[in-house]
Amino acid sequence: MPETELNPQADGVQTSKQKPQSPKKDASTLLYFLETLLLFTLSDLKTFVIPESAFGLFGALSGPVMTTNKSPNLLSTVSRIPHVLLWTWLNTLLFTLSNQRLPDAVKEDAINKPSRPLPSARITTPGATRLLLLGIPLVSLLSIYLGAARETVILTCLNWMYNELGGSDDYIGRSILLAATYACYCAGSVQVASGSEYTMHRAAYQWIAIIAGVIFTTMHVQDFKDQEGDSARGRKTLPLVLGDQPARWTVAVPVLVWSILCPSFWSLQAFSFATTMALGLGVAVRVVWRRGVDADRFTWKLWCLWLTLLYLLPVFKNHEFISRFWAVGTV
């Protein structure tokens, strides 16, 4: 919390005048530095880093459904989970560094997310910029080793367009950039999870394009919880442009449609339709009828869970893997 000055004319009564926050005393320690990096991405761990890493894991386990690996080994794939998480988290860190250091973002975070490093004065804007300048080449080099250098280069360009060129300020442009960003994360995570000896084939790219469509038409579910901060920043999100109630229906209807189309793409059985529809219906009902910051925040997390369930669908198409996994589980 920021310190407050004492008003000498009020005999020790605090006023609203605040001193500029100074760096913390332990700011030079390694633990403090790592904690600061974590705080840049903390709000994205459950809702982005883990789901996008899961897409890679599920894509690799789907074997011939999405990759050239005809018989994926469960233990070998699972052993690459740390690599997938690292690649996804580092690229997310670059995005958040680029985004959160902007003046308008600091103003927005002071309202919506005051615990982030810049509004809480854990780091200065020049410090965040230096981290970004250092991080881009380091993450690019690591991505070469992990096998997803192409995706990292594209993500760096998308970050620049989204943050530096103001692509996030317009609803249509923002939705296009986010859809492209998700597609790159999906492709990169599959590549890292599968290993450099395998590649994705046509069905994988078609599936990633479908996921990009899901993101383009439903991603603005995240904007309902942030309307106050977005309004302060002057960002033209759909809830602010179209109105809260109409914008909610633009999420609910596409979620229900995608809950049918996605399992249909893989020609799956009734169970897959039932699970995606059940969770999709939950998202649709909540987004229309449950409002308020806390309610919208929970709906956003439920949407992330629904999206992760969609990510799982290719695994159900790999009947050989499901049979082997079930056989091991019943021994």
C-alpha positions, 0 to 999 in steps of 0.5 A: 500500500502507498504511504500517506503524508501526515497533515501537520495542520490536522495533528497527525490526521492522514490526508489523501496526498500520497508519496511516490512509491519507492522501490522495495528494500529487497528489490535486488534479490533474486527471489524478488526478481523472480516474483516480479516476473511471476506477477507479470503473468500471474493472472494468465497462468490458469486462464492462458498458460496452462490451457495453451500448454494443454492444447500442445499436450493433447495435440501430441497425444492425438498422434496421427490425428494431428501429427506425423507421430503414428503412435505417441508414447504417453511417458515421452510426451508427458516428459516434455510438459515442462518444455511446453509450459516454459515455452508458453510462459516465456512468450506470455511474459514477453507479451505482458511486459510489452503490454503492461509497461504502456501508460494506458495499461498502467492506468487500467491496471491501477483500477483492475489489477493493482497488484501487478508490478508496475502499479504496485511499484515493484518495477519502473517502466524503463526497467520493464522495457529493459527486461523486454529488450533482453527477453526477446533475443533470449526467448527466441534462442531458447525457442530454436532449441525447443523447436518453435522458433517460427511461432515465437517470431510471429508472436513477437510481431503480433505483440508489436502490432497489438501493443505498440501499434494500438491494435488492442484499442479497436474491437475488430482489430483486437479480436483478429490479433488475439485469434492469430495469437492463440493460433500461434500458441496452439501451433507452437505448443503442439510442436514443442510437445511432439518433439522436433522429429515430428510435424503437424499435418493438414488436419492440425492446421484446420483445427487450429483455424477453427480454434482461432474462429472460437477465439475471434467470436467468443474471446470478448467474454473476458471484457465484461469483468474489465469494463471500468478499466477499459473505459478509463483507458478509452479502449473500444471493447464490445461491451462498451461499444454495443452495450452490456446486454447485447454484447453478452448474447454475442458470446452466449450464442457462438459458444453454443454453436461451437459446442456442436461444431467442434466435436462435429469436425472430428466426427466424435460420438455423442458423449463428446457432444454432451460434454461440450454442450453441457459446459457450453450451456453453463457458460452461455447461461452465466454470461447472460444472467449472472452479472457483476465483476465477481460473476463475470470473472468466474464466467471467464474462468468457466469459458477457459475450462470450456475452451480446454475441453475443446482442446481435448477433443482430438485425443478422443479421435485417436482410438488407438491411444484411448484403447491403450490408455484404458487398457493400462488403467484397468490393469 
